[in-house]
Amino acid sequence: MIENRVRMGILITVLMIALYTGVGSAQANPSSSTDPQYENMWVKVWDGTLKSGESITSDDYLFRVICGEEVKVDVYMKKNFIGRIPLAPGESRKIGNMMILLDDVYDDSSCRMEIMKYERVRLWSPTSMIDVREGENVEDDIIAERVNQNQNEVVLRLHYDTYNISVGEFAEIGSKRVYLDSINNGIATLIMYERSRPDLTLELNVTTEMMCEGVVKNVGGADAINISITYWIEDEEKTEMMNVFEPEQMFEFEEFIPHVQKPYPQEVEVGLYVKGYDPYGKTIEKSVVKSVEIPASLSLKKRVEYENGVLNVVIELEDKKETVEGKLVDVPAPSFYPERFERYVKVDGDVTVQY
């Protein structure tokens, strides 16, 4: 028990030091990872307005805002109080791998804030694979100045700048990343990458069995961040959260449309709504809504048949639900028919009868 308390005390002390290390910047240098698709950067995971006393949770952190002449933020980690930090409009503060930014204060009673997280995200997508020899053009104005198979290295030049790339590594040249895949027989195989963005597509369909089926897919080349997926049927809704929604990733759901069958058709609304951010902080927001008709449980058809000098009026009643009781009445009785037609009917569920 004492050992656990000591560890918790050390943890809180370390976090307190990180908490008060000064105003943070919203930009960071990318890592030196050899995977050309990824980059470490500050990404927005939440933005919105909080009233004084309200809080927002992100990962293991909870931030509670106190608005007034001076804005203060109480910071908790795994329910443990870390400390209180002051923030002025336009100021940001780093806490571990998180950052809070105060955008504005409204009437000393509410604040608009952003929460950022420093993490590794997919930003680049491959566009082409190119084989070049020494002296050949790679793409645009990029030249393969030297292909050194002994050292597994290629030297690329763009205007007056040169870039030495070893096999399995990449260089950022202009607006592209160039990855050296291999060198064989004096030929360098390069893979070109360009910056990309996420692109979410939404599908919503209803089957004849009254099943609502939905699909959300990222068809772009970059990660989508902090995606919330909400789908609903009438007043019932569900929400799923995803911190990172990668390229080609899919989210699928299937829900039965609950309904009470009635003698007349009914309209039911189903919907799908997605909100989140791209890695650069731009909001992603898409939705699709459909109106679904639930067929009637009661069907009434009439036809007239003439055979051998006899005229018959046939009433066909079909019930798809439970027992139905009622009356069949003519409106009005023809002059040649001496009495008004009226008959009591009772039809059990899932039965068709004729009169």
C-alpha positions as CSV (number, residue, x, y, z in Angstrom):
1,M,0.0,0.0,0.0
2,I,2.8,2.4,1.0
3,E,4.7,1.5,-2.2
4,N,1.6,2.3,-4.3
5,R,1.2,5.7,-2.6
6,V,4.8,6.5,-3.3
7,R,4.4,5.6,-7.0
8,M,1.3,7.7,-7.3
9,G,3.0,10.6,-5.6
10,I,5.9,10.4,-8.1
11,L,3.5,10.2,-11.0
12,I,1.6,13.3,-9.9
13,T,4.8,15.2,-9.3
14,V,6.0,14.4,-12.8
15,L,2.7,15.5,-14.3
16,M,2.7,18.7,-12.3
17,I,6.1,19.5,-13.7
18,A,4.8,18.9,-17.2
19,L,1.7,20.9,-16.5
20,Y,3.5,24.1,-15.7
21,T,6.2,24.0,-18.4
22,G,4.7,27.0,-20.2
23,V,2.5,27.9,-23.1
24,G,2.6,25.2,-25.8
25,S,2.7,25.5,-29.5
26,A,0.1,23.9,-31.8
27,Q,2.8,22.8,-34.3
28,A,5.4,20.1,-33.9
29,N,8.2,18.6,-36.1
30,P,7.4,15.3,-37.7
31,S,9.2,12.2,-36.3
32,S,12.0,10.5,-38.2
33,S,10.0,7.3,-38.7
34,T,11.0,5.3,-41.7
35,D,7.3,4.6,-42.6
36,P,6.4,7.3,-45.1
37,Q,2.7,7.1,-44.5
38,Y,2.8,8.4,-40.9
39,E,3.7,11.6,-39.2
40,N,3.6,12.7,-35.5
41,M,1.6,15.9,-35.1
42,W,-0.9,17.7,-32.9
43,V,-4.4,16.7,-33.9
44,K,-7.7,18.1,-32.7
45,V,-9.8,15.6,-30.7
46,W,-12.5,18.0,-29.4
47,D,-13.7,21.6,-29.7
48,G,-16.8,23.2,-28.3
49,T,-18.2,25.5,-25.6
50,L,-18.2,24.7,-21.9
51,K,-20.1,26.5,-19.2
52,S,-18.3,27.3,-16.0
53,G,-18.1,24.1,-13.9
54,E,-18.6,21.8,-16.9
55,S,-15.9,19.3,-17.9
56,I,-14.7,17.3,-20.9
57,T,-12.9,13.9,-20.9
58,S,-10.3,12.8,-23.4
59,D,-8.3,9.6,-22.9
60,D,-7.3,9.4,-19.2
61,Y,-7.7,13.2,-18.7
62,L,-10.6,15.3,-17.5
63,F,-10.6,19.1,-17.9
64,R,-13.0,21.1,-15.8
65,V,-13.4,24.8,-16.7
66,I,-13.9,27.6,-14.3
67,C,-14.9,30.8,-16.1
68,G,-14.7,34.3,-14.7
69,E,-12.4,37.3,-14.9
70,E,-9.7,34.7,-15.2
71,V,-10.2,31.3,-16.8
72,K,-8.8,28.4,-14.9
73,V,-8.8,24.7,-15.8
74,D,-8.7,21.9,-13.2
75,V,-6.9,18.9,-14.6
76,Y,-7.5,15.3,-13.5
77,M,-5.8,12.1,-14.7
78,K,-7.5,8.8,-13.9
79,K,-9.7,10.7,-11.4
80,N,-6.6,12.0,-9.6
81,F,-6.4,15.8,-9.3
82,I,-3.2,17.1,-10.9
83,G,-3.5,20.9,-10.6
84,R,-5.2,24.1,-11.7
85,I,-3.8,26.1,-14.6
86,P,-4.8,29.7,-15.7
87,L,-5.5,30.4,-19.4
88,A,-6.0,33.6,-21.3
89,P,-7.9,33.8,-24.6
90,G,-5.6,32.6,-27.4
91,E,-3.3,30.8,-25.0
92,S,-2.6,27.0,-24.9
93,R,-1.0,24.7,-22.4
94,K,0.5,21.2,-22.8
95,I,-0.2,18.4,-20.3
96,G,1.7,15.3,-21.2
97,N,0.7,14.4,-24.8
98,M,-2.4,16.6,-24.5
99,M,-2.9,20.3,-25.1
100,I,-5.7,22.6,-24.2
101,L,-6.4,25.8,-26.1
102,L,-8.7,28.6,-24.9
103,D,-10.3,30.3,-27.9
104,D,-12.6,32.8,-26.3
105,V,-14.6,33.6,-23.2
106,Y,-18.3,34.6,-23.3
107,D,-19.7,36.9,-20.5
108,D,-17.4,35.3,-17.9
109,S,-19.8,32.3,-17.9
110,S,-18.7,30.0,-20.7
111,C,-15.6,29.3,-22.7
112,R,-14.8,28.0,-26.2
113,M,-12.0,25.5,-26.0
114,E,-10.1,23.0,-28.1
115,I,-8.3,19.8,-27.0
116,M,-5.3,18.6,-29.0
117,K,-3.4,15.3,-28.8
118,Y,0.1,14.6,-30.1
119,E,0.0,11.2,-31.8
120,R,1.1,9.3,-34.9
121,V,-1.4,9.5,-37.7
122,R,-1.5,8.4,-41.4
123,L,-1.2,11.5,-43.6
124,W,0.5,10.3,-46.8
125,S,-0.8,7.9,-49.4
126,P,1.2,6.2,-52.2
127,T,0.6,7.5,-55.7
128,S,3.1,5.6,-57.9
129,M,6.1,3.3,-58.1
130,I,8.9,4.3,-60.4
131,D,12.1,2.6,-61.6
132,V,14.9,4.9,-62.5
133,R,18.6,4.7,-63.4
134,E,21.3,7.3,-62.6
135,G,20.7,10.6,-64.4
136,E,17.0,9.9,-65.2
137,N,14.1,12.1,-64.2
138,V,12.0,10.8,-61.4
139,E,8.9,13.0,-61.3
140,D,8.4,16.7,-62.0
141,D,11.8,18.3,-61.5
142,I,13.2,15.5,-59.2
143,I,16.4,13.9,-60.8
144,A,18.1,10.7,-59.8
145,E,21.6,12.2,-59.6
146,R,23.3,9.0,-58.3
147,V,22.3,5.4,-57.8
148,N,24.8,3.7,-55.5
149,Q,24.1,0.0,-55.2
150,N,27.1,-0.8,-53.1
151,Q,25.9,1.5,-50.4
152,N,22.2,0.9,-51.0
153,E,21.7,4.6,-51.5
154,V,20.3,7.0,-54.0
155,V,20.9,10.7,-54.3
156,L,18.0,12.7,-55.6
157,R,18.2,16.4,-56.6
158,L,15.5,19.0,-56.8
159,H,16.9,22.2,-58.2
160,Y,19.9,23.1,-56.0
161,D,19.0,20.7,-53.1
162,T,20.2,17.1,-52.9
163,Y,18.7,14.3,-50.7
164,N,20.6,11.1,-49.8
165,I,18.1,8.2,-49.2
166,S,19.1,4.7,-48.1
167,V,17.0,1.6,-48.9
168,G,14.0,1.5,-46.5
169,E,14.1,5.2,-45.8
170,F,12.4,8.3,-47.3
171,A,13.0,12.0,-47.9
172,E,10.4,14.8,-48.1
173,I,11.1,16.5,-51.4
174,G,8.9,19.5,-52.3
175,S,5.3,18.4,-51.8
176,K,6.1,14.7,-51.9
177,R,7.7,12.0,-49.9
178,V,10.1,9.7,-51.9
179,Y,10.7,6.2,-50.4
180,L,13.6,4.0,-51.6
181,D,12.2,0.5,-51.8
182,S,15.2,-1.3,-53.4
183,I,18.2,-1.1,-55.8
184,N,18.8,-3.9,-58.3
185,N,21.2,-3.9,-61.2
186,G,21.7,-0.2,-61.0
187,I,17.9,0.5,-61.0
188,A,16.4,2.3,-58.0
189,T,12.7,1.5,-57.2
190,L,11.1,4.5,-55.7
191,I,7.6,4.9,-54.2
192,M,6.1,8.3,-54.4
193,Y,3.7,9.6,-51.6
194,E,1.5,12.7,-51.5
195,R,-0.4,14.3,-48.6
196,S,-3.9,13.1,-48.4
197,R,-7.1,13.6,-46.5
198,P,-9.8,11.3,-45.1
199,D,-13.0,10.9,-47.1
200,L,-16.0,9.2,-45.4
201,T,-18.8,7.7,-47.4
202,L,-22.2,6.8,-45.8
203,E,-24.7,4.2,-46.9
204,L,-28.1,3.5,-45.3
205,N,-30.6,0.9,-46.6
206,V,-33.7,-0.8,-45.3
207,T,-34.6,-4.4,-46.3
208,T,-38.0,-5.8,-46.9
209,E,-37.6,-7.6,-43.5
210,M,-37.6,-4.2,-41.8
211,M,-33.9,-4.3,-41.1
212,C,-31.9,-1.0,-41.2
213,E,-28.4,-1.5,-42.5
214,G,-25.7,1.1,-42.5
215,V,-22.0,1.4,-43.5
216,V,-19.4,4.1,-42.9
217,K,-16.2,3.8,-44.8
218,N,-13.0,5.9,-45.1
219,V,-12.2,5.9,-48.8
220,G,-9.5,8.6,-48.4
221,G,-5.8,8.2,-47.9
222,A,-5.4,9.7,-44.4
223,D,-6.8,9.0,-40.9
224,A,-9.9,10.5,-39.6
225,I,-9.7,11.6,-36.0
226,N,-12.1,11.3,-33.1
227,I,-15.1,10.1,-35.2
228,S,-18.5,9.8,-33.6
229,I,-21.0,7.7,-35.5
230,T,-24.7,8.1,-34.5
231,Y,-27.5,6.2,-36.0
232,W,-31.2,6.3,-35.1
233,I,-34.6,4.8,-35.7
234,E,-37.4,7.3,-34.7
235,D,-36.5,8.4,-31.2
236,E,-34.0,5.6,-30.4
237,E,-30.4,6.3,-31.2
238,K,-26.9,4.8,-30.6
239,T,-23.4,6.4,-30.8
240,E,-20.1,4.8,-31.4
241,M,-16.7,6.6,-30.9
242,M,-13.5,5.9,-32.8
243,N,-10.2,7.7,-31.9
244,V,-8.7,6.9,-35.3
245,F,-10.6,5.8,-38.4
246,E,-8.0,4.6,-40.8
247,P,-8.1,4.4,-44.7
248,E,-10.3,1.5,-45.9
249,Q,-11.7,1.0,-42.4
250,M,-15.4,0.3,-42.2
251,F,-18.1,0.5,-39.6
252,E,-21.2,-1.5,-40.2
253,F,-24.4,-1.9,-38.2
254,E,-27.7,-3.7,-38.5
255,E,-30.8,-2.8,-36.5
256,F,-34.4,-4.2,-36.7
257,I,-37.0,-1.4,-37.1
258,P,-39.4,-2.0,-34.2
259,H,-43.0,-1.2,-35.1
260,V,-46.6,-2.0,-34.3
261,Q,-48.4,-3.0,-37.5
262,K,-51.6,-1.0,-38.1
263,P,-54.3,-1.3,-40.7
264,Y,-52.8,1.7,-42.5
265,P,-49.3,2.4,-43.8
266,Q,-46.8,4.2,-41.4
267,E,-43.8,6.4,-42.0
268,V,-40.7,5.8,-39.9
269,E,-37.5,7.9,-40.0
270,V,-34.0,6.3,-39.9
271,G,-30.8,8.2,-40.0
272,L,-27.0,8.1,-39.9
273,Y,-24.8,11.0,-38.7
274,V,-21.0,11.2,-38.6
275,K,-18.8,13.9,-37.1
276,G,-15.1,14.2,-36.5
277,Y,-11.9,15.8,-37.8
278,D,-9.2,15.4,-40.4
279,P,-5.6,15.4,-39.1
280,Y,-5.3,19.1,-39.9
281,G,-8.2,20.1,-37.6
282,K,-10.9,20.6,-40.2
283,T,-14.3,19.3,-39.2
284,I,-15.8,16.3,-41.0
285,E,-19.6,16.2,-40.9
286,K,-21.9,14.0,-43.0
287,S,-25.4,12.6,-42.6
288,V,-28.1,10.6,-44.5
289,V,-31.7,10.4,-43.5
290,K,-34.4,8.1,-45.0
291,S,-38.1,7.8,-44.6
292,V,-39.3,4.2,-44.5
293,E,-42.9,3.0,-45.1
294,I,-44.2,0.2,-43.0
295,P,-46.9,-1.5,-45.0
296,A,-50.5,-1.8,-43.7
297,S,-51.5,-4.9,-41.8
298,L,-55.0,-4.9,-43.4
299,S,-55.7,-5.2,-47.1
300,L,-59.2,-4.9,-48.5
301,K,-59.9,-5.6,-52.2
302,K,-63.2,-5.7,-54.2
303,R,-63.9,-7.2,-57.6
304,V,-67.0,-7.9,-59.7
305,E,-67.6,-11.2,-61.4
306,Y,-70.3,-12.0,-64.0
307,E,-71.0,-15.6,-64.8
308,N,-74.1,-17.4,-66.3
309,G,-76.3,-14.3,-65.8
310,V,-75.2,-13.9,-62.2
311,L,-73.5,-10.8,-60.9
312,N,-71.2,-11.3,-57.9
313,V,-69.4,-8.7,-55.9
314,V,-66.4,-10.3,-54.1
315,I,-64.8,-8.7,-51.1
316,E,-61.3,-10.1,-50.2
317,L,-60.0,-9.2,-46.8
318,E,-56.4,-10.0,-45.7
319,D,-55.1,-9.4,-42.2
320,K,-51.3,-9.7,-41.5
321,K,-51.4,-9.1,-37.8
322,E,-54.0,-10.2,-35.3
323,T,-57.7,-10.9,-35.4
324,V,-59.8,-8.1,-37.0
325,E,-63.5,-7.6,-36.4
326,G,-65.8,-5.2,-38.2
327,K,-68.6,-4.8,-40.6
328,L,-69.0,-4.8,-44.4
329,V,-71.6,-2.3,-45.5
330,D,-72.7,-1.2,-49.0
331,V,-72.9,2.5,-49.7
332,P,-75.6,2.9,-50.8
333,A,-77.7,-0.1,-51.6
334,P,-78.6,-0.3,-55.3
335,S,-82.2,0.5,-56.1
336,F,-82.8,-3.1,-57.4
337,Y,-81.6,-4.5,-54.0
338,P,-84.4,-4.4,-51.5
339,E,-82.3,-4.3,-48.3
340,R,-79.1,-2.6,-47.3
341,F,-76.2,-5.2,-47.2
342,E,-74.5,-5.5,-43.9
343,R,-72.4,-8.3,-42.6
344,Y,-70.3,-8.8,-39.5
345,V,-66.8,-10.2,-40.2
346,K,-64.0,-11.6,-38.1
347,V,-60.7,-12.4,-39.7
348,D,-57.8,-14.1,-37.8
349,G,-54.2,-13.0,-38.2
350,D,-52.4,-14.0,-41.3
351,V,-55.6,-15.1,-43.0
352,T,-57.4,-14.2,-46.2
353,V,-61.1,-14.6,-46.5
354,Q,-63.7,-13.8,-49.2
355,Y,-67.3,-12.7,-48.9
